[in-house]
Amino acid sequence: MSPHDLLQSFDDLAPEPDDFRAEVMGGLRKRRKTLPCKFFYDERGSQLFDEICELPEYYPTRTEIALLNAISDDLAHHIGPHAHLIEYGCGSVKKVRPLLDALDRPAAYVAVDISREHLLEAARTLATDYPDLEVHAICADFTEPFRVKPPHRHPDARRVGFFPGSTLGNFKPEDAHRFLARAAEFLGSGGAMVIGIDLKKDTDILDAAYNDSKGVTAAFNLNLLSRINRELGADFDLQKFRHGAHYNAARGRVEMHLYSTTDQSVRVNGEVIRFAEGESIHTENSHKYGIGEFRRVAQKAGFEPVKVWTDDAQLFSIHYLTVP
């Protein structure tokens, strides 16, 4: 780090290449092939996701940011002074800024993300923009346990998780429960969580959001195959796969797939994986919740729902939860 780098610390806990290899191969060997969506976020994938967030069809980001700007003072009042703020999946750290601006003398901010270079750039920029704030960065799979350093000036500061972006929707219901239960334990008695949850809505809105007209979401999805080619010596021909997403009403989720456009064989990590025409790799789910439905999920995991805010169109919600 340079002498002018205001980032207090950087801990690299990113998954090892063997973990990536094992999870990719395990998913591709299944009868119904899958790939973990957490591996979307290499450097290029993170850049593409930032582009997705600017698309006119993709309502979640602009809706959530507008909502955060509107409620930041109310949120800060609930959180109180000297908070130790920990952001899960920080991305480009745009969403935390309204909250940091409103908080009363936050003790520290910890940015946690799986995309190393993207994380470092974003965290260093934030540290420069908030020179009086203690900023730390952790490169990690935040679905697994990780440790954070206590703030220098307020080592016993109240931990507050910040989990925007409706990322919890990417988890299977049982995994969402496991993550929330682990987060409640990590934040500790008296801790809190601010979490963004995408709401159930008209299918046409969802279809447009996940199948954008510019094809950015398709490029984001296909980039996962590019990463596998690069890191595992695979020979996926991206021209022989197409992106597709649809809403599964029975399961309350948008499902994202990569469909093989022909019968083909692909070599991955020295192993031949066969695809039939029309066969898919299931790459992501995005579960949508009703407000009461999510509050019940949070309660079962050990949180106490305190307040929820929504935009006027009822597209998106932000929940404030506490740990009793």
DAFEN-V848663 format. One record per residue. N is the residue number from 1. SS is DSSP state (~ for helix, > for strand, _ for the rest). OMEGA is omega in degrees with one decimal (NA if undefined). Layout:
n->[N & N]
ss->[SS & SS]
omega->[OMEGA & OMEGA]
This chain:
n->[1 & 2 & 3 & 4 & 5 & 6 & 7 & 8 & 9 & 10 & 11 & 12 & 13 & 14 & 15 & 16 & 17 & 18 & 19 & 20 & 21 & 22 & 23 & 24 & 25 & 26 & 27 & 28 & 29 & 30 & 31 & 32 & 33 & 34 & 35 & 36 & 37 & 38 & 39 & 40 & 41 & 42 & 43 & 44 & 45 & 46 & 47 & 48 & 49 & 50 & 51 & 52 & 53 & 54 & 55 & 56 & 57 & 58 & 59 & 60 & 61 & 62 & 63 & 64 & 65 & 66 & 67 & 68 & 69 & 70 & 71 & 72 & 73 & 74 & 75 & 76 & 77 & 78 & 79 & 80 & 81 & 82 & 83 & 84 & 85 & 86 & 87 & 88 & 89 & 90 & 91 & 92 & 93 & 94 & 95 & 96 & 97 & 98 & 99 & 100 & 101 & 102 & 103 & 104 & 105 & 106 & 107 & 108 & 109 & 110 & 111 & 112 & 113 & 114 & 115 & 116 & 117 & 118 & 119 & 120 & 121 & 122 & 123 & 124 & 125 & 126 & 127 & 128 & 129 & 130 & 131 & 132 & 133 & 134 & 135 & 136 & 137 & 138 & 139 & 140 & 141 & 142 & 143 & 144 & 145 & 146 & 147 & 148 & 149 & 150 & 151 & 152 & 153 & 154 & 155 & 156 & 157 & 158 & 159 & 160 & 161 & 162 & 163 & 164 & 165 & 166 & 167 & 168 & 169 & 170 & 171 & 172 & 173 & 174 & 175 & 176 & 177 & 178 & 179 & 180 & 181 & 182 & 183 & 184 & 185 & 186 & 187 & 188 & 189 & 190 & 191 & 192 & 193 & 194 & 195 & 196 & 197 & 198 & 199 & 200 & 201 & 202 & 203 & 204 & 205 & 206 & 207 & 208 & 209 & 210 & 211 & 212 & 213 & 214 & 215 & 216 & 217 & 218 & 219 & 220 & 221 & 222 & 223 & 224 & 225 & 226 & 227 & 228 & 229 & 230 & 231 & 232 & 233 & 234 & 235 & 236 & 237 & 238 & 239 & 240 & 241 & 242 & 243 & 244 & 245 & 246 & 247 & 248 & 249 & 250 & 251 & 252 & 253 & 254 & 255 & 256 & 257 & 258 & 259 & 260 & 261 & 262 & 263 & 264 & 265 & 266 & 267 & 268 & 269 & 270 & 271 & 272 & 273 & 274 & 275 & 276 & 277 & 278 & 279 & 280 & 281 & 282 & 283 & 284 & 285 & 286 & 287 & 288 & 289 & 290 & 291 & 292 & 293 & 294 & 295 & 296 & 297 & 298 & 299 & 300 & 301 & 302 & 303 & 304 & 305 & 306 & 307 & 308 & 309 & 310 & 311 & 312 & 313 & 314 & 315 & 316 & 317 & 318 & 319 & 320 & 321 & 322 & 323 & 324]
ss->[_ & _ & _ & _ & _ & _ & _ & _ & > & > & > & > & > & _ & _ & _ & ~ & ~ & ~ & ~ & ~ & ~ & ~ & ~ & ~ & ~ & ~ & ~ & _ & _ & _ & _ & _ & > & _ & _ & ~ & ~ & ~ & ~ & _ & _ & ~ & ~ & ~ & ~ & ~ & ~ & ~ & ~ & ~ & ~ & ~ & _ & _ & _ & _ & _ & ~ & ~ & ~ & ~ & ~ & ~ & ~ & ~ & ~ & ~ & ~ & ~ & ~ & ~ & ~ & ~ & ~ & ~ & ~ & ~ & ~ & _ & _ & _ & _ & > & > & > & > & > & _ & _ & _ & _ & _ & _ & _ & ~ & ~ & ~ & ~ & ~ & ~ & ~ & _ & _ & _ & _ & _ & > & > & > & > & > & > & _ & _ & ~ & ~ & ~ & ~ & ~ & ~ & ~ & ~ & ~ & ~ & ~ & ~ & ~ & ~ & _ & _ & _ & _ & _ & > & > & > & > & > & > & _ & _ & _ & _ & _ & _ & _ & _ & _ & _ & _ & _ & _ & _ & _ & _ & _ & _ & > & > & > & > & > & _ & _ & _ & ~ & ~ & ~ & ~ & _ & _ & ~ & ~ & ~ & ~ & ~ & ~ & ~ & ~ & ~ & ~ & ~ & ~ & ~ & ~ & ~ & _ & _ & _ & _ & > & > & > & > & > & > & > & > & _ & _ & _ & ~ & ~ & ~ & ~ & ~ & ~ & ~ & ~ & _ & _ & _ & _ & _ & ~ & ~ & ~ & ~ & ~ & ~ & ~ & ~ & ~ & ~ & ~ & ~ & ~ & ~ & ~ & ~ & ~ & _ & _ & _ & _ & _ & ~ & ~ & ~ & > & > & > & > & > & > & > & > & _ & _ & _ & _ & > & > & > & > & > & > & > & > & _ & _ & _ & > & > & > & > & > & _ & _ & > & > & > & > & > & _ & _ & _ & _ & > & > & > & > & > & > & > & > & _ & > & _ & ~ & ~ & ~ & ~ & ~ & ~ & ~ & ~ & ~ & ~ & _ & _ & > & > & > & > & > & > & > & > & _ & _ & _ & _ & _ & > & > & > & > & > & > & > & > & _]
omega->[-179.5 & 178.7 & -177.4 & 180.0 & -176.4 & 177.2 & -174.6 & -179.2 & 174.7 & 177.1 & -178.2 & 178.9 & -176.6 & 178.4 & 177.6 & 177.9 & 179.8 & 177.1 & 177.4 & -179.6 & -176.3 & -177.6 & 177.3 & -178.0 & 178.4 & 180.0 & -177.7 & 177.8 & -179.0 & 176.8 & 171.2 & -169.0 & 178.8 & 169.1 & -178.2 & -176.8 & 179.4 & -178.9 & 171.3 & -161.1 & 161.8 & -175.6 & 180.0 & 179.3 & 178.2 & 177.3 & 179.8 & 179.0 & 175.5 & 176.6 & 177.9 & -176.4 & 179.7 & -176.4 & 179.7 & -179.3 & -173.0 & -175.0 & -169.2 & -173.4 & -178.1 & 179.7 & -179.2 & 179.9 & 177.7 & 179.4 & 177.7 & 177.3 & -177.2 & -171.8 & -171.0 & 179.5 & 178.2 & 177.9 & -178.7 & 177.3 & 179.0 & -175.0 & 179.7 & -174.6 & 170.8 & -180.0 & 172.3 & -170.2 & -177.2 & -176.9 & 177.5 & 178.5 & -168.7 & -179.0 & -177.5 & 177.3 & 178.4 & -169.5 & -177.4 & -174.2 & 178.3 & 179.4 & 178.1 & 179.8 & -175.7 & -174.6 & 178.3 & 175.7 & 179.1 & -175.9 & -178.2 & 174.5 & 179.4 & 177.5 & -178.6 & 179.7 & -177.1 & -176.9 & -167.1 & -174.5 & 178.7 & 179.1 & -177.5 & 179.6 & -177.6 & -177.6 & 179.3 & 176.8 & 179.6 & 179.7 & 177.3 & -178.0 & 179.5 & -172.4 & 179.6 & -178.1 & 175.6 & -175.0 & 176.9 & 176.9 & 177.7 & 173.9 & -173.5 & 166.3 & -171.0 & 173.0 & 175.8 & -178.6 & 173.1 & -179.5 & 174.1 & 177.9 & 174.5 & 177.7 & -177.3 & -172.9 & -178.8 & -174.4 & 179.4 & -177.1 & 178.3 & 178.2 & 178.1 & 176.4 & 176.5 & -172.5 & -178.1 & 169.6 & -179.3 & -178.6 & 177.8 & 179.0 & 178.3 & -176.7 & 167.9 & -178.5 & -179.3 & 177.8 & 176.1 & 177.7 & -178.1 & 179.5 & -177.3 & 179.0 & 178.3 & 179.1 & 178.8 & 178.7 & -179.1 & -178.9 & 172.2 & 179.9 & -176.5 & 177.5 & -177.1 & 177.9 & 170.8 & -171.7 & 176.9 & -178.6 & 177.8 & -174.5 & 175.2 & -173.0 & -179.4 & -176.5 & -179.1 & 178.5 & -179.9 & -179.0 & 179.6 & -177.3 & -174.6 & 174.7 & -171.2 & -174.0 & 180.0 & 179.3 & -179.5 & 178.3 & 176.1 & 178.8 & 177.9 & 179.7 & -178.7 & 179.3 & 177.3 & 176.2 & 175.9 & 178.9 & 179.4 & 175.1 & -174.8 & -171.0 & -178.3 & 177.4 & -179.3 & 179.6 & 173.4 & 171.6 & -173.9 & 178.1 & -178.3 & 174.3 & 176.7 & 177.7 & 172.5 & 177.3 & 177.9 & 178.9 & 175.8 & -174.3 & -178.0 & -179.3 & 177.3 & -175.8 & 167.1 & 177.7 & 179.5 & -175.0 & 165.0 & -175.1 & 174.2 & -177.9 & -179.2 & 168.2 & -176.7 & 173.7 & -179.3 & 177.1 & -178.9 & 179.1 & 178.7 & -177.6 & -180.0 & 176.9 & -177.0 & 178.1 & 170.2 & 176.1 & -180.0 & 178.3 & -175.5 & 164.2 & -179.7 & -171.1 & -177.1 & 165.9 & 173.1 & -178.0 & 175.4 & -173.9 & 160.3 & -176.8 & 178.7 & 179.8 & -179.9 & 179.9 & 177.5 & 176.5 & -179.0 & -179.8 & 179.7 & -178.8 & 176.1 & 177.1 & 172.7 & 177.5 & -177.8 & -177.1 & 175.6 & 176.3 & 175.0 & 172.6 & -176.0 & -178.3 & 179.1 & 177.4 & -168.2 & 179.6 & 172.3 & -175.4 & 171.3 & -177.1 & 174.5 & 175.5 & -178.0 & NA]
